[in-house]
Amino acid sequence: MPIDDPIDGYVAELSRALHGPRRAKRDLIAEVRDGLIDAAEAYQAAGLDRPEAERRAVAEFGTVGEIAPGLQEELAAATGQRLGALLFLSAPRSPGT
């Protein structure tokens, strides 16, 4: 079922394109949504109606195909950092340290 709201549709498509830890993905998607809403509000303040302001914000942000690879790298880095921290915390300590 298509989503009429340009921002909601874009965020849903982006969410489907990204894979990674649920919490990190949710936070990243929320940042994207907030940025798109801020941009749409700025366009609205400049005189565009809400639907056109949202379309312009989404178009300016870039296609999902353009931005998903970079965001996927961020998710992979977050996963690696989390795994590294878990490994560090679970590593046995040598006597005297």
N, CA, C and O atoms as CSV, one atom per row, in Angstrom:
chain,resi,resn,atom,element,x,y,z
A,1,MET,N,N,0.840,-1.174,0.000
A,1,MET,CA,C,0.000,0.000,0.000
A,1,MET,C,C,0.888,1.241,0.000
A,1,MET,O,O,1.714,1.385,0.901
A,2,PRO,N,N,0.754,2.135,-0.963
A,2,PRO,CA,C,1.586,3.325,-1.021
A,2,PRO,C,C,1.264,4.299,0.102
A,2,PRO,O,O,0.133,4.372,0.581
A,3,ILE,N,N,2.258,5.024,0.500
A,3,ILE,CA,C,2.101,6.020,1.557
A,3,ILE,C,C,2.041,7.386,0.885
A,3,ILE,O,O,2.927,7.721,0.098
A,4,ASP,N,N,1.009,8.185,1.181
A,4,ASP,CA,C,0.812,9.474,0.525
A,4,ASP,C,C,1.775,10.544,1.022
A,4,ASP,O,O,2.169,11.423,0.256
A,5,ASP,N,N,2.150,10.483,2.264
A,5,ASP,CA,C,3.048,11.476,2.846
A,5,ASP,C,C,4.465,11.233,2.336
A,5,ASP,O,O,5.012,10.152,2.555
A,6,PRO,N,N,5.075,12.210,1.659
A,6,PRO,CA,C,6.409,11.989,1.090
A,6,PRO,C,C,7.475,11.603,2.119
A,6,PRO,O,O,8.325,10.756,1.845
A,7,ILE,N,N,7.430,12.215,3.284
A,7,ILE,CA,C,8.436,11.909,4.306
A,7,ILE,C,C,8.220,10.500,4.850
A,7,ILE,O,O,9.174,9.732,4.975
A,8,ASP,N,N,6.980,10.157,5.173
A,8,ASP,CA,C,6.706,8.806,5.683
A,8,ASP,C,C,7.075,7.746,4.650
A,8,ASP,O,O,7.647,6.713,4.998
A,9,GLY,N,N,6.754,7.994,3.395
A,9,GLY,CA,C,7.088,7.048,2.338
A,9,GLY,C,C,8.585,6.871,2.185
A,9,GLY,O,O,9.074,5.752,2.026
A,10,TYR,N,N,9.309,7.977,2.233
A,10,TYR,CA,C,10.760,7.938,2.100
A,10,TYR,C,C,11.385,7.179,3.270
A,10,TYR,O,O,12.251,6.327,3.073
A,11,VAL,N,N,10.947,7.487,4.470
A,11,VAL,CA,C,11.495,6.849,5.672
A,11,VAL,C,C,11.183,5.352,5.671
A,11,VAL,O,O,12.024,4.547,6.071
A,12,ALA,N,N,9.990,4.975,5.230
A,12,ALA,CA,C,9.637,3.553,5.162
A,12,ALA,C,C,10.535,2.830,4.149
A,12,ALA,O,O,11.019,1.731,4.419
A,13,GLU,N,N,10.751,3.445,2.997
A,13,GLU,CA,C,11.616,2.840,1.982
A,13,GLU,C,C,13.050,2.720,2.497
A,13,GLU,O,O,13.704,1.698,2.289
A,14,LEU,N,N,13.530,3.752,3.160
A,14,LEU,CA,C,14.883,3.731,3.708
A,14,LEU,C,C,15.008,2.651,4.775
A,14,LEU,O,O,16.012,1.939,4.824
A,15,SER,N,N,14.010,2.526,5.618
A,15,SER,CA,C,14.037,1.514,6.672
A,15,SER,C,C,14.122,0.107,6.079
A,15,SER,O,O,14.830,-0.753,6.604
A,16,ARG,N,N,13.403,-0.119,4.992
A,16,ARG,CA,C,13.466,-1.433,4.333
A,16,ARG,C,C,14.832,-1.689,3.707
A,16,ARG,O,O,15.256,-2.839,3.596
A,17,ALA,N,N,15.520,-0.634,3.299
A,17,ALA,CA,C,16.810,-0.774,2.625
A,17,ALA,C,C,17.964,-1.013,3.600
A,17,ALA,O,O,19.000,-1.549,3.210
A,18,LEU,N,N,17.794,-0.622,4.852
A,18,LEU,CA,C,18.875,-0.725,5.827
A,18,LEU,C,C,18.742,-1.976,6.683
A,18,LEU,O,O,17.636,-2.406,7.013
A,19,HIS,N,N,19.879,-2.550,7.037
A,19,HIS,CA,C,19.911,-3.743,7.876
A,19,HIS,C,C,20.931,-3.532,8.979
A,19,HIS,O,O,22.029,-3.029,8.739
A,20,GLY,N,N,20.561,-3.916,10.175
A,20,GLY,CA,C,21.474,-3.776,11.295
A,20,GLY,C,C,20.729,-3.877,12.602
A,20,GLY,O,O,19.537,-4.185,12.632
A,21,PRO,N,N,21.444,-3.615,13.688
A,21,PRO,CA,C,20.815,-3.697,15.011
A,21,PRO,C,C,19.588,-2.789,15.088
A,21,PRO,O,O,19.630,-1.633,14.669
A,22,ARG,N,N,18.528,-3.315,15.613
A,22,ARG,CA,C,17.249,-2.604,15.654
A,22,ARG,C,C,17.359,-1.214,16.270
A,22,ARG,O,O,16.839,-0.243,15.722
A,23,ARG,N,N,18.029,-1.126,17.396
A,23,ARG,CA,C,18.104,0.165,18.093
A,23,ARG,C,C,18.908,1.187,17.293
A,23,ARG,O,O,18.486,2.335,17.150
A,24,ALA,N,N,20.055,0.779,16.776
A,24,ALA,CA,C,20.882,1.694,15.985
A,24,ALA,C,C,20.140,2.128,14.725
A,24,ALA,O,O,20.192,3.296,14.339
A,25,LYS,N,N,19.455,1.193,14.091
A,25,LYS,CA,C,18.693,1.506,12.880
A,25,LYS,C,C,17.557,2.463,13.208
A,25,LYS,O,O,17.327,3.432,12.484
A,26,ARG,N,N,16.853,2.194,14.291
A,26,ARG,CA,C,15.739,3.059,14.702
A,26,ARG,C,C,16.231,4.486,14.966
A,26,ARG,O,O,15.583,5.452,14.564
A,27,ASP,N,N,17.378,4.617,15.644
A,27,ASP,CA,C,17.926,5.936,15.940
A,27,ASP,C,C,18.335,6.669,14.663
A,27,ASP,O,O,18.096,7.869,14.526
A,28,LEU,N,N,18.945,5.949,13.739
A,28,LEU,CA,C,19.374,6.550,12.480
A,28,LEU,C,C,18.168,6.996,11.656
A,28,LEU,O,O,18.172,8.089,11.089
A,29,ILE,N,N,17.149,6.164,11.588
A,29,ILE,CA,C,15.931,6.514,10.854
A,29,ILE,C,C,15.256,7.725,11.495
A,29,ILE,O,O,14.739,8.590,10.788
A,30,ALA,N,N,15.255,7.794,12.818
A,30,ALA,CA,C,14.655,8.944,13.516
A,30,ALA,C,C,15.416,10.230,13.185
A,30,ALA,O,O,14.804,11.286,13.018
A,31,GLU,N,N,16.736,10.147,13.090
A,31,GLU,CA,C,17.532,11.327,12.719
A,31,GLU,C,C,17.186,11.793,11.307
A,31,GLU,O,O,17.043,12.990,11.060
A,32,VAL,N,N,17.055,10.846,10.390
A,32,VAL,CA,C,16.693,11.196,9.018
A,32,VAL,C,C,15.317,11.850,8.994
A,32,VAL,O,O,15.132,12.896,8.371
A,33,ARG,N,N,14.359,11.237,9.668
A,33,ARG,CA,C,12.997,11.784,9.703
A,33,ARG,C,C,12.998,13.199,10.283
A,33,ARG,O,O,12.366,14.097,9.728
A,34,ASP,N,N,13.702,13.400,11.392
A,34,ASP,CA,C,13.758,14.723,12.012
A,34,ASP,C,C,14.367,15.755,11.065
A,34,ASP,O,O,13.895,16.889,10.984
A,35,GLY,N,N,15.414,15.354,10.352
A,35,GLY,CA,C,16.042,16.266,9.400
A,35,GLY,C,C,15.109,16.631,8.260
A,35,GLY,O,O,15.055,17.785,7.837
A,36,LEU,N,N,14.375,15.645,7.766
A,36,LEU,CA,C,13.414,15.908,6.692
A,36,LEU,C,C,12.284,16.811,7.172
A,36,LEU,O,O,11.852,17.706,6.446
A,37,ILE,N,N,11.811,16.584,8.374
A,37,ILE,CA,C,10.746,17.434,8.930
A,37,ILE,C,C,11.252,18.860,9.112
A,37,ILE,O,O,10.544,19.815,8.790
A,38,ASP,N,N,12.466,19.012,9.623
A,38,ASP,CA,C,13.040,20.353,9.779
A,38,ASP,C,C,13.147,21.070,8.433
A,38,ASP,O,O,12.811,22.249,8.322
A,39,ALA,N,N,13.617,20.349,7.415
A,39,ALA,CA,C,13.752,20.941,6.083
A,39,ALA,C,C,12.377,21.323,5.527
A,39,ALA,O,O,12.216,22.399,4.950
A,40,ALA,N,N,11.394,20.449,5.699
A,40,ALA,CA,C,10.042,20.744,5.211
A,40,ALA,C,C,9.465,21.965,5.921
A,40,ALA,O,O,8.807,22.796,5.294
A,41,GLU,N,N,9.707,22.075,7.215
A,41,GLU,CA,C,9.215,23.241,7.955
A,41,GLU,C,C,9.876,24.518,7.469
A,41,GLU,O,O,9.235,25.568,7.414
A,42,ALA,N,N,11.149,24.439,7.116
A,42,ALA,CA,C,11.839,25.618,6.582
A,42,ALA,C,C,11.243,26.014,5.229
A,42,ALA,O,O,11.036,27.198,4.963
A,43,TYR,N,N,10.971,25.035,4.384
A,43,TYR,CA,C,10.341,25.339,3.096
A,43,TYR,C,C,8.939,25.911,3.288
A,43,TYR,O,O,8.516,26.798,2.547
A,44,GLN,N,N,8.233,25.405,4.274
A,44,GLN,CA,C,6.901,25.923,4.574
A,44,GLN,C,C,6.992,27.368,5.046
A,44,GLN,O,O,6.188,28.210,4.647
A,45,ALA,N,N,7.964,27.649,5.887
A,45,ALA,CA,C,8.149,29.012,6.377
A,45,ALA,C,C,8.500,29.961,5.230
A,45,ALA,O,O,8.236,31.161,5.302
A,46,ALA,N,N,9.098,29.410,4.176
A,46,ALA,CA,C,9.447,30.216,3.007
A,46,ALA,C,C,8.280,30.367,2.037
A,46,ALA,O,O,8.409,31.020,1.001
A,47,GLY,N,N,7.122,29.753,2.378
A,47,GLY,CA,C,5.933,29.988,1.584
A,47,GLY,C,C,5.364,28.799,0.830
A,47,GLY,O,O,4.311,28.927,0.205
A,48,LEU,N,N,6.027,27.639,0.865
A,48,LEU,CA,C,5.478,26.465,0.187
A,48,LEU,C,C,4.383,25.828,1.036
A,48,LEU,O,O,4.422,25.905,2.264
A,49,ASP,N,N,3.404,25.198,0.380
A,49,ASP,CA,C,2.414,24.453,1.158
A,49,ASP,C,C,3.081,23.175,1.667
A,49,ASP,O,O,4.128,22.766,1.166
A,50,ARG,N,N,2.459,22.553,2.667
A,50,ARG,CA,C,3.081,21.407,3.341
A,50,ARG,C,C,3.436,20.264,2.386
A,50,ARG,O,O,4.566,19.777,2.434
A,51,PRO,N,N,2.522,19.816,1.524
A,51,PRO,CA,C,2.894,18.705,0.635
A,51,PRO,C,C,4.093,19.034,-0.260
A,51,PRO,O,O,4.984,18.204,-0.433
A,52,GLU,N,N,4.113,20.235,-0.822
A,52,GLU,CA,C,5.240,20.613,-1.683
A,52,GLU,C,C,6.521,20.768,-0.865
A,52,GLU,O,O,7.602,20.412,-1.335
A,53,ALA,N,N,6.406,21.291,0.345
A,53,ALA,CA,C,7.575,21.438,1.217
A,53,ALA,C,C,8.170,20.072,1.540
A,53,ALA,O,O,9.390,19.911,1.550
A,54,GLU,N,N,7.312,19.089,1.804
A,54,GLU,CA,C,7.808,17.738,2.090
A,54,GLU,C,C,8.441,17.108,0.857
A,54,GLU,O,O,9.490,16.470,0.954
A,55,ARG,N,N,7.809,17.282,-0.306
A,55,ARG,CA,C,8.392,16.737,-1.541
A,55,ARG,C,C,9.759,17.349,-1.812
A,55,ARG,O,O,10.691,16.648,-2.205
A,56,ARG,N,N,9.876,18.643,-1.604
A,56,ARG,CA,C,11.145,19.332,-1.841
A,56,ARG,C,C,12.209,18.853,-0.862
A,56,ARG,O,O,13.355,18.639,-1.257
A,57,ALA,N,N,11.852,18.683,0.397
A,57,ALA,CA,C,12.800,18.205,1.411
A,57,ALA,C,C,13.330,16.820,1.043
A,57,ALA,O,O,14.531,16.564,1.130
A,58,VAL,N,N,12.427,15.929,0.633
A,58,VAL,CA,C,12.823,14.570,0.258
A,58,VAL,C,C,13.715,14.600,-0.979
A,58,VAL,O,O,14.743,13.924,-1.021
A,59,ALA,N,N,13.328,15.374,-1.979
A,59,ALA,CA,C,14.109,15.448,-3.219
A,59,ALA,C,C,15.512,15.984,-2.949
A,59,ALA,O,O,16.489,15.498,-3.518
A,60,GLU,N,N,15.604,16.981,-2.086
A,60,GLU,CA,C,16.896,17.578,-1.767
A,60,GLU,C,C,17.793,16.614,-0.984
A,60,GLU,O,O,19.016,16.658,-1.115
A,61,PHE,N,N,17.192,15.753,-0.182
A,61,PHE,CA,C,17.958,14.829,0.652
A,61,PHE,C,C,18.689,13.802,-0.192
A,61,PHE,O,O,19.791,13.382,0.159
A,62,GLY,N,N,18.088,13.395,-1.298
A,62,GLY,CA,C,18.690,12.394,-2.166
A,62,GLY,C,C,17.857,11.125,-2.158
A,62,GLY,O,O,17.081,10.881,-1.234
A,63,THR,N,N,18.026,10.326,-3.191
A,63,THR,CA,C,17.250,9.086,-3.270
A,63,THR,C,C,17.755,8.087,-2.234
A,63,THR,O,O,18.882,8.184,-1.750
A,64,VAL,N,N,16.906,7.140,-1.912
A,64,VAL,CA,C,17.301,6.084,-0.985
A,64,VAL,C,C,18.518,5.348,-1.548
A,64,VAL,O,O,19.438,5.005,-0.805
A,65,GLY,N,N,18.522,5.110,-2.851
A,65,GLY,CA,C,19.657,4.438,-3.479
A,65,GLY,C,C,20.960,5.200,-3.325
A,65,GLY,O,O,22.031,4.597,-3.263
A,66,GLU,N,N,20.876,6.521,-3.262
A,66,GLU,CA,C,22.072,7.349,-3.093
A,66,GLU,C,C,22.572,7.373,-1.653
A,66,GLU,O,O,23.779,7.337,-1.414
A,67,ILE,N,N,21.664,7.433,-0.704
A,67,ILE,CA,C,22.114,7.616,0.678
A,67,ILE,C,C,22.194,6.334,1.493
A,67,ILE,O,O,22.914,6.282,2.490
A,68,ALA,N,N,21.466,5.298,1.083
A,68,ALA,CA,C,21.451,4.059,1.871
A,68,ALA,C,C,22.847,3.459,2.065
A,68,ALA,O,O,23.145,3.004,3.169
A,69,PRO,N,N,23.711,3.435,1.053
A,69,PRO,CA,C,25.031,2.833,1.279
A,69,PRO,C,C,25.821,3.517,2.396
A,69,PRO,O,O,26.448,2.838,3.210
A,70,GLY,N,N,25.799,4.835,2.446
A,70,GLY,CA,C,26.512,5.548,3.494
A,70,GLY,C,C,25.910,5.301,4.860
A,70,GLY,O,O,26.630,5.138,5.845
A,71,LEU,N,N,24.587,5.274,4.920
A,71,LEU,CA,C,23.927,5.006,6.193
A,71,LEU,C,C,24.154,3.563,6.629
A,71,LEU,O,O,24.270,3.280,7.822
A,72,GLN,N,N,24.216,2.656,5.661
A,72,GLN,CA,C,24.487,1.255,5.992
A,72,GLN,C,C,25.882,1.122,6.591
A,72,GLN,O,O,26.093,0.329,7.509
A,73,GLU,N,N,26.839,1.902,6.073
A,73,GLU,CA,C,28.191,1.904,6.649
A,73,GLU,C,C,28.163,2.382,8.091
A,73,GLU,O,O,28.865,1.841,8.945
A,74,GLU,N,N,27.347,3.402,8.360
A,74,GLU,CA,C,27.219,3.885,9.745
A,74,GLU,C,C,26.674,2.788,10.653
A,74,GLU,O,O,27.153,2.600,11.771
A,75,LEU,N,N,25.669,2.067,10.164
A,75,LEU,CA,C,25.115,0.968,10.961
A,75,LEU,C,C,26.150,-0.127,11.181
A,75,LEU,O,O,26.238,-0.686,12.275
A,76,ALA,N,N,26.928,-0.436,10.160
A,76,ALA,CA,C,27.965,-1.458,10.299
A,76,ALA,C,C,29.016,-1.014,11.310
A,76,ALA,O,O,29.486,-1.818,12.115
A,77,ALA,N,N,29.384,0.262,11.268
A,77,ALA,CA,C,30.368,0.781,12.223
A,77,ALA,C,C,29.814,0.708,13.644
A,77,ALA,O,O,30.533,0.350,14.578
A,78,ALA,N,N,28.537,1.045,13.805
A,78,ALA,CA,C,27.914,0.980,15.133
A,78,ALA,C,C,27.904,-0.453,15.631
A,78,ALA,O,O,28.135,-0.705,16.814
A,79,THR,N,N,27.637,-1.389,14.737
A,79,THR,CA,C,27.638,-2.806,15.105
A,79,THR,C,C,29.032,-3.241,15.519
A,79,THR,O,O,29.197,-3.948,16.513
A,80,GLY,N,N,30.038,-2.822,14.759
A,80,GLY,CA,C,31.424,-3.173,15.080
A,80,GLY,C,C,31.861,-2.597,16.411
A,80,GLY,O,O,32.532,-3.274,17.190
A,81,GLN,N,N,31.487,-1.356,16.681
A,81,GLN,CA,C,31.847,-0.732,17.958
A,81,GLN,C,C,31.179,-1.466,19.119
A,81,GLN,O,O,31.795,-1.699,20.159
A,82,ARG,N,N,29.925,-1.823,18.928
A,82,ARG,CA,C,29.200,-2.527,19.987
A,82,ARG,C,C,29.819,-3.899,20.241
A,82,ARG,O,O,29.997,-4.305,21.389
A,83,LEU,N,N,30.146,-4.611,19.159
A,83,LEU,CA,C,30.766,-5.919,19.291
A,83,LEU,C,C,32.123,-5.802,19.971
A,83,LEU,O,O,32.462,-6.611,20.835
A,84,GLY,N,N,32.900,-4.791,19.578
A,84,GLY,CA,C,34.206,-4.586,20.204
A,84,GLY,C,C,34.088,-4.331,21.698
A,84,GLY,O,O,34.869,-4.859,22.489
A,85,ALA,N,N,33.120,-3.530,22.075
A,85,ALA,CA,C,32.919,-3.242,23.495
A,85,ALA,C,C,32.498,-4.496,24.254
A,85,ALA,O,O,32.962,-4.743,25.367
A,86,LEU,N,N,31.620,-5.282,23.648
A,86,LEU,CA,C,31.190,-6.520,24.305
A,86,LEU,C,C,32.346,-7.497,24.454
A,86,LEU,O,O,32.489,-8.138,25.495
A,87,LEU,N,N,33.166,-7.612,23.425
A,87,LEU,CA,C,34.322,-8.507,23.504
A,87,LEU,C,C,35.298,-8.038,24.575
A,87,LEU,O,O,35.839,-8.848,25.330
A,88,PHE,N,N,35.522,-6.725,24.639
A,88,PHE,CA,C,36.422,-6.178,25.637
A,88,PHE,C,C,35.909,-6.471,27.042
A,88,PHE,O,O,36.665,-6.893,27.918
A,89,LEU,N,N,34.625,-6.244,27.242
A,89,LEU,CA,C,34.052,-6.445,28.568
A,89,LEU,C,C,34.002,-7.912,28.972
A,89,LEU,O,O,34.045,-8.234,30.159
A,90,SER,N,N,33.910,-8.797,27.989
A,90,SER,CA,C,33.804,-10.216,28.319
A,90,SER,C,C,35.155,-10.931,28.298
A,90,SER,O,O,35.230,-12.112,28.634
A,91,ALA,N,N,36.219,-10.230,27.909
A,91,ALA,CA,C,37.541,-10.867,27.847
A,91,ALA,C,C,38.034,-11.156,29.262
A,91,ALA,O,O,37.863,-10.342,30.169
A,92,PRO,N,N,38.643,-12.318,29.437
A,92,PRO,CA,C,39.181,-12.634,30.767
A,92,PRO,C,C,40.330,-11.691,31.107
A,92,PRO,O,O,41.113,-11.308,30.238
A,93,ARG,N,N,40.417,-11.334,32.345
A,93,ARG,CA,C,41.487,-10.451,32.814
A,93,ARG,C,C,42.648,-11.301,33.290
A,93,ARG,O,O,42.458,-12.340,33.922
A,94,SER,N,N,43.842,-10.850,32.981
A,94,SER,CA,C,45.007,-11.579,33.498
A,94,SER,C,C,45.252,-11.149,34.929
A,94,SER,O,O,44.911,-10.027,35.305
A,95,PRO,N,N,45.836,-12.018,35.730
A,95,PRO,CA,C,46.082,-11.671,37.143
A,95,PRO,C,C,46.950,-10.409,37.236
A,95,PRO,O,O,47.899,-10.230,36.473
A,96,GLY,N,N,46.615,-9.584,38.146
A,96,GLY,CA,C,47.410,-8.385,38.399
A,96,GLY,C,C,46.999,-7.191,37.562
A,96,GLY,O,O,47.648,-6.147,37.632
A,97,THR,N,N,45.924,-7.311,36.757
A,97,THR,CA,C,45.487,-6.131,35.963
A,97,THR,C,C,44.123,-5.694,36.366
A,97,THR,O,O,43.596,-4.728,35.814
